[in-house]
Amino acid sequence: MDLKTLIRDIPDFPTEGILFRDITTLLREPEGLHFAIDEICRRVEGVKFDLVLGPESRGFIFGVPVAYKLNKGFIPVRKAGKLPFNTHSQSYDLEYGKNTLELHIDAVKPGQKVVIVDDLLATGGTLNAMVKLIQKAGGEVAMIVCLIELEGLSGREVLGHIPVETLIQY
């Protein structure tokens, strides 16, 4: 299935000069959503890991069904101030601003292996922040799987040696 046909381009969102890849059009199509979740699961076959981790909000959309299907726990990563317990925090740069992510201090136990699932690999800033959060908790990133990769922004370079899989490349 060509998932690109299910994604809408929105120019100048959220700021001028940004071409936003809108996945809501993919999410409304049952066949496309089913294919995307199954394909993410296929990409992690053979990888030994304990948990799926995803950032709000679109990482939740893909991460939870992947965790469910693979019988793994799901760990939410949220923006600063949204988690109710003690957290690790990590600030990072976006392609159009700055942000901070947080992870409960007990979400990942030392030695646990984690697969990060998200919708987009762009500059790698958000994913790198999640890697650092997992490392702060004593965990290890086994793999990163994203729906979309914006190859021209070289996000893979920021992530170093961590295996990265993406379903769609622009």
TIVO-2410 file (N, C-alpha, C; in nm, 3 decimals):
# residues 170
REC num residu      c1      c2      c3 atome chaine
REC   1      M   0.085  -0.118   0.000     N      A
REC   1      M   0.000   0.000   0.000    CA      A
REC   1      M   0.089   0.124   0.000     C      A
REC   2      D   0.057   0.221  -0.081     N      A
REC   2      D   0.131   0.347  -0.086    CA      A
REC   2      D   0.069   0.445   0.013     C      A
REC   3      L   0.127   0.450   0.133     N      A
REC   3      L   0.073   0.535   0.239    CA      A
REC   3      L   0.083   0.684   0.206     C      A
REC   4      K   0.176   0.722   0.119     N      A
REC   4      K   0.189   0.864   0.082    CA      A
REC   4      K   0.059   0.919   0.022     C      A
REC   5      T  -0.016   0.832  -0.045     N      A
REC   5      T  -0.141   0.878  -0.107    CA      A
REC   5      T  -0.247   0.913  -0.003     C      A
REC   6      L  -0.226   0.872   0.122     N      A
REC   6      L  -0.322   0.898   0.229    CA      A
REC   6      L  -0.281   1.016   0.317     C      A
REC   7      I  -0.170   1.081   0.285     N      A
REC   7      I  -0.120   1.191   0.366    CA      A
REC   7      I  -0.138   1.323   0.291     C      A
REC   8      R  -0.193   1.421   0.361     N      A
REC   8      R  -0.221   1.552   0.303    CA      A
REC   8      R  -0.108   1.649   0.338     C      A
REC   9      D  -0.063   1.727   0.240     N      A
REC   9      D   0.038   1.830   0.263    CA      A
REC   9      D  -0.032   1.963   0.292     C      A
REC  10      I   0.015   2.030   0.399     N      A
REC  10      I  -0.040   2.160   0.435    CA      A
REC  10      I   0.077   2.259   0.441     C      A
REC  11      P   0.085   2.349   0.343     N      A
REC  11      P   0.195   2.446   0.344    CA      A
REC  11      P   0.178   2.553   0.451     C      A
REC  12      D   0.293   2.601   0.499     N      A
REC  12      D   0.299   2.711   0.596    CA      A
REC  12      D   0.228   2.682   0.727     C      A
REC  13      F   0.238   2.558   0.775     N      A
REC  13      F   0.183   2.521   0.905    CA      A
REC  13      F   0.288   2.444   0.983     C      A
REC  14      P   0.316   2.476   1.106     N      A
REC  14      P   0.252   2.577   1.191    CA      A
REC  14      P   0.309   2.718   1.171     C      A
REC  15      T   0.416   2.730   1.094     N      A
REC  15      T   0.470   2.861   1.062    CA      A
REC  15      T   0.504   2.866   0.913     C      A
REC  16      E   0.521   2.987   0.863     N      A
REC  16      E   0.554   3.005   0.722    CA      A
REC  16      E   0.683   2.931   0.687     C      A
REC  17      G   0.679   2.863   0.573     N      A
REC  17      G   0.796   2.790   0.525    CA      A
REC  17      G   0.799   2.643   0.564     C      A
REC  18      I   0.711   2.601   0.654     N      A
REC  18      I   0.703   2.460   0.695    CA      A
REC  18      I   0.597   2.391   0.612     C      A
REC  19      L   0.631   2.275   0.557     N      A
REC  19      L   0.532   2.192   0.486    CA      A
REC  19      L   0.493   2.079   0.581     C      A
REC  20      F   0.374   2.088   0.635     N      A
REC  20      F   0.325   1.993   0.735    CA      A
REC  20      F   0.266   1.871   0.666     C      A
REC  21      R   0.307   1.752   0.708     N      A
REC  21      R   0.253   1.626   0.656    CA      A
REC  21      R   0.140   1.583   0.750     C      A
REC  22      D   0.018   1.602   0.707     N      A
REC  22      D  -0.101   1.578   0.789    CA      A
REC  22      D  -0.142   1.431   0.779     C      A
REC  23      I  -0.130   1.360   0.892     N      A
REC  23      I  -0.163   1.217   0.894    CA      A
REC  23      I  -0.309   1.190   0.928     C      A
REC  24      T  -0.387   1.294   0.958     N      A
REC  24      T  -0.528   1.270   0.993    CA      A
REC  24      T  -0.603   1.206   0.878     C      A
REC  25      T  -0.559   1.232   0.756     N      A
REC  25      T  -0.624   1.170   0.640    CA      A
REC  25      T  -0.591   1.021   0.632     C      A
REC  26      L  -0.473   0.982   0.678     N      A
REC  26      L  -0.439   0.839   0.685    CA      A
REC  26      L  -0.518   0.772   0.798     C      A
REC  27      L  -0.527   0.840   0.912     N      A
REC  27      L  -0.594   0.783   1.028    CA      A
REC  27      L  -0.742   0.752   1.003     C      A
REC  28      R  -0.807   0.830   0.918     N      A
REC  28      R  -0.951   0.808   0.894    CA      A
REC  28      R  -0.978   0.691   0.800     C      A
REC  29      E  -0.875   0.641   0.734     N      A
REC  29      E  -0.890   0.530   0.640    CA      A
REC  29      E  -0.854   0.399   0.710     C      A
REC  30      P  -0.952   0.314   0.739     N      A
REC  30      P  -0.925   0.191   0.814    CA      A
REC  30      P  -0.813   0.105   0.753     C      A
REC  31      E  -0.812   0.091   0.621     N      A
REC  31      E  -0.710   0.008   0.558    CA      A
REC  31      E  -0.571   0.067   0.575     C      A
REC  32      G  -0.560   0.199   0.562     N      A
REC  32      G  -0.432   0.266   0.578    CA      A
REC  32      G  -0.380   0.258   0.720     C      A
REC  33      L  -0.468   0.283   0.816     N      A
REC  33      L  -0.429   0.275   0.957    CA      A
REC  33      L  -0.387   0.133   0.993     C      A
REC  34      H  -0.465   0.036   0.952     N      A
REC  34      H  -0.434  -0.104   0.978    CA      A
REC  34      H  -0.298  -0.141   0.917     C      A
REC  35      F  -0.277  -0.102   0.792     N      A
REC  35      F  -0.151  -0.131   0.724    CA      A
REC  35      F  -0.033  -0.067   0.797     C      A
REC  36      A  -0.047   0.059   0.838     N      A
REC  36      A   0.061   0.129   0.907    CA      A
REC  36      A   0.098   0.060   1.038     C      A
REC  37      I  -0.001   0.025   1.119     N      A
REC  37      I   0.026  -0.043   1.247    CA      A
REC  37      I   0.091  -0.179   1.221     C      A
REC  38      D   0.037  -0.256   1.128     N      A
REC  38      D   0.096  -0.387   1.097    CA      A
REC  38      D   0.239  -0.373   1.047     C      A
REC  39      E   0.265  -0.271   0.966     N      A
REC  39      E   0.399  -0.251   0.911    CA      A
REC  39      E   0.498  -0.210   1.019     C      A
REC  40      I   0.456  -0.126   1.113     N      A
REC  40      I   0.544  -0.091   1.225    CA      A
REC  40      I   0.577  -0.217   1.305     C      A
REC  41      C   0.477  -0.300   1.331     N      A
REC  41      C   0.500  -0.426   1.403    CA      A
REC  41      C   0.597  -0.516   1.326     C      A
REC  42      R   0.582  -0.521   1.195     N      A
REC  42      R   0.671  -0.604   1.114    CA      A
REC  42      R   0.816  -0.554   1.123     C      A
REC  43      R   0.834  -0.424   1.130     N      A
REC  43      R   0.969  -0.366   1.135    CA      A
REC  43      R   1.043  -0.401   1.264     C      A
REC  44      V   0.972  -0.433   1.371     N      A
REC  44      V   1.038  -0.468   1.497    CA      A
REC  44      V   1.048  -0.619   1.520     C      A
REC  45      E   1.004  -0.697   1.422     N      A
REC  45      E   1.018  -0.843   1.435    CA      A
REC  45      E   1.164  -0.878   1.455     C      A
REC  46      G   1.190  -0.966   1.551     N      A
REC  46      G   1.325  -1.010   1.579    CA      A
REC  46      G   1.403  -0.919   1.673     C      A
REC  47      V   1.347  -0.804   1.707     N      A
REC  47      V   1.413  -0.712   1.800    CA      A
REC  47      V   1.371  -0.751   1.942     C      A
REC  48      K   1.467  -0.765   2.030     N      A
REC  48      K   1.435  -0.798   2.169    CA      A
REC  48      K   1.415  -0.668   2.246     C      A
REC  49      F   1.293  -0.651   2.300     N      A
REC  49      F   1.263  -0.531   2.377    CA      A
REC  49      F   1.150  -0.559   2.475     C      A
REC  50      D   1.138  -0.467   2.572     N      A
REC  50      D   1.042  -0.483   2.681    CA      A
REC  50      D   0.922  -0.389   2.671     C      A
REC  51      L   0.945  -0.268   2.619     N      A
REC  51      L   0.843  -0.164   2.623    CA      A
REC  51      L   0.839  -0.087   2.491     C      A
REC  52      V   0.720  -0.033   2.461     N      A
REC  52      V   0.704   0.064   2.352    CA      A
REC  52      V   0.686   0.199   2.418     C      A
REC  53      L   0.755   0.299   2.367     N      A
REC  53      L   0.745   0.434   2.418    CA      A
REC  53      L   0.705   0.526   2.305     C      A
REC  54      G   0.612   0.618   2.333     N      A
REC  54      G   0.569   0.713   2.231    CA      A
REC  54      G   0.538   0.848   2.292     C      A
REC  55      P   0.568   0.955   2.218     N      A
REC  55      P   0.539   1.090   2.268    CA      A
REC  55      P   0.398   1.133   2.235     C      A
REC  56      E   0.346   1.226   2.316     N      A
REC  56      E   0.217   1.283   2.282    CA      A
REC  56      E   0.232   1.368   2.158     C      A
REC  57      S   0.139   1.380   2.080     N      A
REC  57      S   0.015   1.305   2.082    CA      A
REC  57      S   0.016   1.196   1.975     C      A
REC  58      R   0.085   1.221   1.866     N      A
REC  58      R   0.076   1.125   1.756    CA      A
REC  58      R   0.155   0.996   1.785     C      A
REC  59      G   0.254   1.003   1.872     N      A
REC  59      G   0.322   0.880   1.912    CA      A
REC  59      G   0.231   0.787   1.990     C      A
REC  60      F   0.131   0.846   2.060     N      A
REC  60      F   0.032   0.764   2.128    CA      A
REC  60      F  -0.053   0.688   2.027     C      A
REC  61      I  -0.089   0.758   1.919     N      A
REC  61      I  -0.178   0.700   1.818    CA      A
REC  61      I  -0.120   0.572   1.761     C      A
REC  62      F   0.011   0.572   1.734     N      A
REC  62      F   0.074   0.454   1.675    CA      A
REC  62      F   0.133   0.361   1.779     C      A
REC  63      G   0.185   0.415   1.888     N      A
REC  63      G   0.253   0.333   1.987    CA      A
REC  63      G   0.162   0.240   2.065     C      A
REC  64      V   0.046   0.288   2.106     N      A
REC  64      V  -0.044   0.204   2.186    CA      A
REC  64      V  -0.090   0.079   2.109     C      A
REC  65      P  -0.139   0.092   1.985     N      A
REC  65      P  -0.180  -0.031   1.916    CA      A
REC  65      P  -0.062  -0.125   1.886     C      A
REC  66      V   0.056  -0.070   1.866     N      A
REC  66      V   0.174  -0.155   1.846    CA      A
REC  66      V   0.204  -0.232   1.974     C      A
REC  67      A   0.204  -0.162   2.088     N      A
REC  67      A   0.228  -0.229   2.217    CA      A
REC  67      A   0.123  -0.337   2.242     C      A
REC  68      Y  -0.002  -0.305   2.217     N      A
REC  68      Y  -0.110  -0.401   2.236    CA      A
REC  68      Y  -0.090  -0.525   2.149     C      A
REC  69      K  -0.064  -0.501   2.021     N      A
REC  69      K  -0.050  -0.611   1.927    CA      A
REC  69      K   0.069  -0.701   1.959     C      A
REC  70      L   0.177  -0.641   2.013     N      A
REC  70      L   0.299  -0.716   2.043    CA      A
REC  70      L   0.306  -0.760   2.189     C      A
REC  71      N   0.200  -0.736   2.265     N      A
REC  71      N   0.192  -0.774   2.406    CA      A
REC  71      N   0.306  -0.712   2.489     C      A
REC  72      K   0.326  -0.582   2.469     N      A
REC  72      K   0.427  -0.506   2.542    CA      A
REC  72      K   0.357  -0.394   2.617     C      A
REC  73      G   0.423  -0.341   2.719     N      A
REC  73      G   0.371  -0.223   2.787    CA      A
REC  73      G   0.395  -0.099   2.704     C      A
REC  74      F   0.317   0.005   2.730     N      A
REC  74      F   0.334   0.133   2.661    CA      A
REC  74      F   0.370   0.240   2.762     C      A
REC  75      I   0.471   0.322   2.728     N      A
REC  75      I   0.516   0.430   2.814    CA      A
REC  75      I   0.490   0.563   2.743     C      A
REC  76      P   0.408   0.650   2.803     N      A
REC  76      P   0.386   0.781   2.742    CA      A
REC  76      P   0.495   0.880   2.779     C      A
REC  77      V   0.538   0.957   2.682     N      A
REC  77      V   0.625   1.072   2.704    CA      A
REC  77      V   0.540   1.194   2.676     C      A
REC  78      R   0.544   1.291   2.769     N      A
REC  78      R   0.454   1.405   2.757    CA      A
REC  78      R   0.531   1.537   2.764     C      A
REC  79      K   0.463   1.642   2.725     N      A
REC  79      K   0.518   1.776   2.738    CA      A
REC  79      K   0.527   1.811   2.886     C      A
REC  80      A   0.614   1.906   2.918     N      A
REC  80      A   0.641   1.944   3.057    CA      A
REC  80      A   0.513   1.977   3.133     C      A
REC  81      G   0.504   1.925   3.255     N      A
REC  81      G   0.393   1.956   3.343    CA      A
REC  81      G   0.268   1.873   3.324     C      A
REC  82      K   0.270   1.774   3.235     N      A
REC  82      K   0.150   1.695   3.207    CA      A
REC  82      K   0.146   1.561   3.281     C      A
REC  83      L   0.259   1.513   3.329     N      A
REC  83      L   0.261   1.385   3.401    CA      A
REC  83      L   0.247   1.411   3.551     C      A
REC  84      P   0.169   1.327   3.622     N      A
REC  84      P   0.137   1.355   3.761    CA      A
REC  84      P   0.243   1.314   3.863     C      A
REC  85      F   0.342   1.234   3.825     N      A
REC  85      F   0.441   1.183   3.921    CA      A
REC  85      F   0.575   1.250   3.892     C      A
REC  86      N   0.676   1.216   3.971     N      A
REC  86      N   0.811   1.269   3.950    CA      A
REC  86      N   0.863   1.229   3.813     C      A
REC  87      T   0.934   1.322   3.748     N      A
REC  87      T   0.975   1.298   3.610    CA      A
REC  87      T   1.123   1.329   3.586     C      A
REC  88      H   1.174   1.267   3.480     N      A
REC  88      H   1.297   1.310   3.415    CA      A
REC  88      H   1.252   1.410   3.309     C      A
REC  89      S   1.331   1.515   3.285     N      A
REC  89      S   1.298   1.615   3.183    CA      A
REC  89      S   1.412   1.628   3.083     C      A
REC  90      Q   1.376   1.660   2.960     N      A
REC  90      Q   1.476   1.683   2.856    CA      A
REC  90      Q   1.425   1.790   2.761     C      A
REC  91      S   1.500   1.898   2.748     N      A
REC  91      S   1.466   2.004   2.653    CA      A
REC  91      S   1.535   1.977   2.521     C      A
REC  92      Y   1.478   2.029   2.413     N      A
REC  92      Y   1.533   2.007   2.279    CA      A
REC  92      Y   1.482   2.113   2.183     C      A
REC  93      D   1.547   2.122   2.068     N      A
REC  93      D   1.506   2.216   1.964    CA      A
REC  93      D   1.420   2.145   1.861     C      A
REC  94      L   1.316   2.213   1.816     N      A
REC  94      L   1.234   2.169   1.704    CA      A
REC  94      L   1.282   2.240   1.578     C      A
REC  95      E   1.233   2.197   1.463     N      A
REC  95      E   1.268   2.269   1.341    CA      A
REC  95      E   1.209   2.409   1.340     C      A
REC  96      Y   1.113   2.437   1.430     N      A
REC  96      Y   1.050   2.568   1.434    CA      A
REC  96      Y   1.029   2.619   1.577     C      A
REC  97      G   1.114   2.578   1.673     N      A
REC  97      G   1.101   2.626   1.810    CA      A
REC  97      G   1.174   2.537   1.910     C      A
REC  98      K   1.132   2.544   2.037     N      A
REC  98      K   1.190   2.464   2.146    CA      A
REC  98      K   1.077   2.395   2.223     C      A
REC  99      N   1.113   2.286   2.293     N      A
REC  99      N   1.015   2.214   2.372    CA      A
REC  99      N   1.086   2.136   2.482     C      A
REC 100      T   1.010   2.083   2.576     N      A
REC 100      T   1.061   1.996   2.681    CA      A
REC 100      T   0.969   1.876   2.692     C      A
REC 101      L   1.030   1.757   2.702     N      A
REC 101      L   0.956   1.633   2.722    CA      A
REC 101      L   0.986   1.578   2.860     C      A
REC 102      E   0.890   1.501   2.912     N      A
REC 102      E   0.909   1.439   3.043    CA      A
REC 102      E   0.865   1.292   3.039     C      A
REC 103      L   0.928   1.216   3.128     N      A
REC 103      L   0.904   1.073   3.144    CA      A
REC 103      L   0.900   1.045   3.293     C      A
REC 104      H   0.802   0.969   3.341     N      A
REC 104      H   0.800   0.932   3.483    CA      A
REC 104      H   0.932   0.863   3.519     C      A
REC 105      I   0.982   0.894   3.638     N      A
REC 105      I   1.113   0.840   3.678    CA      A
REC 105      I   1.111   0.687   3.691     C      A
REC 106      D   0.994   0.629   3.710     N      A
REC 106      D   0.985   0.483   3.725    CA      A
REC 106      D   0.925   0.414   3.602     C      A
REC 107      A   0.913   0.485   3.492     N      A
REC 107      A   0.848   0.429   3.372    CA      A
REC 107      A   0.933   0.321   3.307     C      A
REC 108      V   1.062   0.342   3.305     N      A
REC 108      V   1.155   0.246   3.245    CA      A
REC 108      V   1.251   0.203   3.355     C      A
REC 109      K   1.260   0.073   3.376     N      A
REC 109      K   1.351   0.022   3.478    CA      A
REC 109      K   1.491   0.004   3.419     C      A
REC 110      P   1.594   0.018   3.503     N      A
REC 110      P   1.730   0.000   3.452    CA      A
REC 110      P   1.745  -0.134   3.379     C      A
REC 111      G   1.807  -0.127   3.263     N      A
REC 111      G   1.830  -0.247   3.182    CA      A
REC 111      G   1.720  -0.281   3.084     C      A
REC 112      Q   1.603  -0.217   3.097     N      A
REC 112      Q   1.496  -0.249   3.002    CA      A
REC 112      Q   1.527  -0.190   2.865     C      A
REC 113      K   1.483  -0.266   2.763     N      A
REC 113      K   1.502  -0.223   2.625    CA      A
REC 113      K   1.370  -0.168   2.573     C      A
REC 114      V   1.381  -0.057   2.499     N      A
REC 114      V   1.264   0.019   2.457    CA      A
REC 114      V   1.266   0.039   2.306     C      A
REC 115      V   1.148   0.028   2.245     N      A
REC 115      V   1.129   0.069   2.106    CA      A
REC 115      V   1.048   0.197   2.109     C      A
REC 116      I   1.101   0.301   2.046     N      A
REC 116      I   1.030   0.428   2.034    CA      A
REC 116      I   0.948   0.425   1.906     C      A
REC 117      V   0.819   0.460   1.917     N      A
REC 117      V   0.731   0.469   1.800    CA      A
REC 117      V   0.677   0.611   1.793     C      A
REC 118      D   0.692   0.673   1.677     N      A
REC 118      D   0.642   0.809   1.658    CA      A
REC 118      D   0.596   0.825   1.514     C      A
REC 119      D   0.536   0.940   1.486     N      A
REC 119      D   0.486   0.965   1.351    CA      A
REC 119      D   0.591   1.023   1.259     C      A
REC 120      L   0.690   1.097   1.313     N      A
REC 120      L   0.778   1.174   1.226    CA      A
REC 120      L   0.922   1.179   1.274     C      A
REC 121      L   1.013   1.154   1.183     N      A
REC 121      L   1.156   1.181   1.204    CA      A
REC 121      L   1.190   1.299   1.114     C      A
REC 122      A   1.219   1.413   1.174     N      A
REC 122      A   1.256   1.532   1.098    CA      A
REC 122      A   1.403   1.565   1.130     C      A
REC 123      T   1.426   1.660   1.220     N      A
REC 123      T   1.563   1.695   1.257    CA      A
REC 123      T   1.622   1.598   1.358     C      A
REC 124      G   1.539   1.515   1.418     N      A
REC 124      G   1.584   1.420   1.518    CA      A
REC 124      G   1.582   1.474   1.660     C      A
REC 125      G   1.545   1.600   1.678     N      A
REC 125      G   1.546   1.661   1.811    CA      A
REC 125      G   1.452   1.595   1.910     C      A
REC 126      T   1.329   1.569   1.870     N      A
REC 126      T   1.232   1.507   1.959    CA      A
REC 126      T   1.274   1.364   1.992     C      A
REC 127      L   1.314   1.290   1.891     N      A
REC 127      L   1.356   1.151   1.914    CA      A
REC 127      L   1.481   1.145   2.000     C      A
REC 128      N   1.576   1.234   1.977     N      A
REC 128      N   1.698   1.236   2.057    CA      A
REC 128      N   1.667   1.269   2.203     C      A
REC 129      A   1.571   1.359   2.226     N      A
REC 129      A   1.528   1.390   2.363    CA      A
REC 129      A   1.470   1.266   2.430     C      A
REC 130      M   1.392   1.187   2.355     N      A
REC 130      M   1.336   1.064   2.413    CA      A
REC 130      M   1.446   0.963   2.444     C      A
REC 131      V   1.544   0.952   2.356     N      A
REC 131      V   1.658   0.863   2.381    CA      A
REC 131      V   1.726   0.903   2.512     C      A
REC 132      K   1.749   1.032   2.530     N      A
REC 132      K   1.814   1.080   2.653    CA      A
REC 132      K   1.729   1.051   2.776     C      A
REC 133      L   1.597   1.066   2.765     N      A
REC 133      L   1.509   1.035   2.877    CA      A
REC 133      L   1.519   0.887   2.915     C      A
REC 134      I   1.518   0.801   2.815     N      A
REC 134      I   1.529   0.657   2.841    CA      A
REC 134      I   1.662   0.625   2.907     C      A
REC 135      Q   1.768   0.687   2.860     N      A
REC 135      Q   1.900   0.666   2.918    CA      A
REC 135      Q   1.906   0.718   3.062     C      A
REC 136      K   1.844   0.832   3.090     N      A
REC 136      K   1.839   0.885   3.227    CA      A
REC 136      K   1.773   0.785   3.322     C      A
REC 137      A   1.673   0.713   3.269     N      A
REC 137      A   1.602   0.615   3.351    CA      A
REC 137      A   1.679   0.483   3.362     C      A
REC 138      G   1.789   0.469   3.288     N      A
REC 138      G   1.868   0.346   3.292    CA      A
REC 138      G   1.831   0.246   3.185     C      A
REC 139      G   1.745   0.285   3.094     N      A
REC 139      G   1.704   0.196   2.986    CA      A
REC 139      G   1.790   0.210   2.863     C      A
REC 140      E   1.759   0.129   2.764     N      A
REC 140      E   1.833   0.129   2.637    CA      A
REC 140      E   1.734   0.131   2.522     C      A
REC 141      V   1.763   0.211   2.421     N      A
REC 141      V   1.678   0.216   2.303    CA      A
REC 141      V   1.721   0.105   2.208     C      A
REC 142      A   1.629   0.012   2.182     N      A
REC 142      A   1.658  -0.100   2.093    CA      A
REC 142      A   1.636  -0.061   1.947     C      A
REC 143      M   1.539   0.028   1.922     N      A
REC 143      M   1.505   0.068   1.785    CA      A
REC 143      M   1.410   0.186   1.791     C      A
REC 144      I   1.408   0.262   1.681     N      A
REC 144      I   1.312   0.368   1.661    CA      A
REC 144      I   1.237   0.338   1.532     C      A
REC 145      V   1.103   0.348   1.535     N      A
REC 145      V   1.022   0.329   1.415    CA      A
REC 145      V   0.928   0.448   1.402     C      A
REC 146      C   0.933   0.513   1.285     N      A
REC 146      C   0.848   0.628   1.258    CA      A
REC 146      C   0.768   0.605   1.131     C      A
REC 147      L   0.651   0.663   1.127     N      A
REC 147      L   0.569   0.656   1.007    CA      A
REC 147      L   0.637   0.730   0.892     C      A
REC 148      I   0.683   0.854   0.917     N      A
REC 148      I   0.737   0.941   0.812    CA      A
REC 148      I   0.878   0.985   0.847     C      A
REC 149      E   0.961   0.996   0.745     N      A
REC 149      E   1.094   1.056   0.759    CA      A
REC 149      E   1.111   1.167   0.656     C      A
REC 150      L   1.154   1.282   0.703     N      A
REC 150      L   1.190   1.393   0.616    CA      A
REC 150      L   1.341   1.386   0.596     C      A
REC 151      E   1.383   1.316   0.491     N      A
REC 151      E   1.524   1.282   0.474    CA      A
REC 151      E   1.616   1.404   0.462     C      A
REC 152      G   1.569   1.512   0.405     N      A
REC 152      G   1.652   1.630   0.385    CA      A
REC 152      G   1.693   1.699   0.514     C      A
REC 153      L   1.631   1.663   0.627     N      A
REC 153      L   1.662   1.726   0.754    CA      A
REC 153      L   1.764   1.647   0.835     C      A
REC 154      S   1.809   1.532   0.784     N      A
REC 154      S   1.920   1.454   0.841    CA      A
REC 154      S   1.901   1.414   0.987     C      A
REC 155      G   1.780   1.380   1.026     N      A
REC 155      G   1.753   1.342   1.164    CA      A
REC 155      G   1.825   1.216   1.208     C      A
REC 156      R   1.850   1.124   1.117     N      A
REC 156      R   1.920   1.000   1.153    CA      A
REC 156      R   2.059   1.028   1.209     C      A
REC 157      E   2.124   1.130   1.158     N      A
REC 157      E   2.260   1.162   1.202    CA      A
REC 157      E   2.263   1.197   1.351     C      A
REC 158      V   2.159   1.261   1.401     N      A
REC 158      V   2.151   1.299   1.542    CA      A
REC 158      V   2.137   1.175   1.630     C      A
REC 159      L   2.080   1.069   1.577     N      A
REC 159      L   2.047   0.951   1.657    CA      A
REC 159      L   2.161   0.850   1.666     C      A
REC 160      G   2.270   0.876   1.595     N      A
REC 160      G   2.388   0.791   1.607    CA      A
REC 160      G   2.366   0.650   1.560     C      A
REC 161      H   2.402   0.555   1.644     N      A
REC 161      H   2.403   0.412   1.609    CA      A
REC 161      H   2.269   0.341   1.628     C      A
REC 162      I   2.168   0.411   1.678     N      A
REC 162      I   2.039   0.347   1.705    CA      A
REC 162      I   1.972   0.308   1.573     C      A
REC 163      P   1.927   0.183   1.560     N      A
REC 163      P   1.855   0.143   1.438    CA      A
REC 163      P   1.726   0.222   1.422     C      A
REC 164      V   1.704   0.273   1.300     N      A
REC 164      V   1.585   0.353   1.270    CA      A
REC 164      V   1.518   0.295   1.147     C      A
REC 165      E   1.387   0.277   1.157     N      A
REC 165      E   1.304   0.234   1.045    CA      A
REC 165      E   1.196   0.337   1.022     C      A
REC 166      T   1.168   0.368   0.896     N      A
REC 166      T   1.057   0.458   0.863    CA      A
REC 166      T   0.977   0.396   0.749     C      A
REC 167      L   0.846   0.420   0.750     N      A
REC 167      L   0.758   0.362   0.650    CA      A
REC 167      L   0.749   0.448   0.524     C      A
REC 168      I   0.760   0.579   0.540     N      A
REC 168      I   0.746   0.673   0.428    CA      A
REC 168      I   0.863   0.772   0.435     C      A
REC 169      Q   0.922   0.800   0.320     N      A
REC 169      Q   1.030   0.897   0.314    CA      A
REC 169      Q   0.994   1.009   0.216     C      A
REC 170      Y   1.023   1.131   0.259     N      A
REC 170      Y   1.006   1.247   0.171    CA      A
REC 170      Y   1.142   1.315   0.158     C      A
***
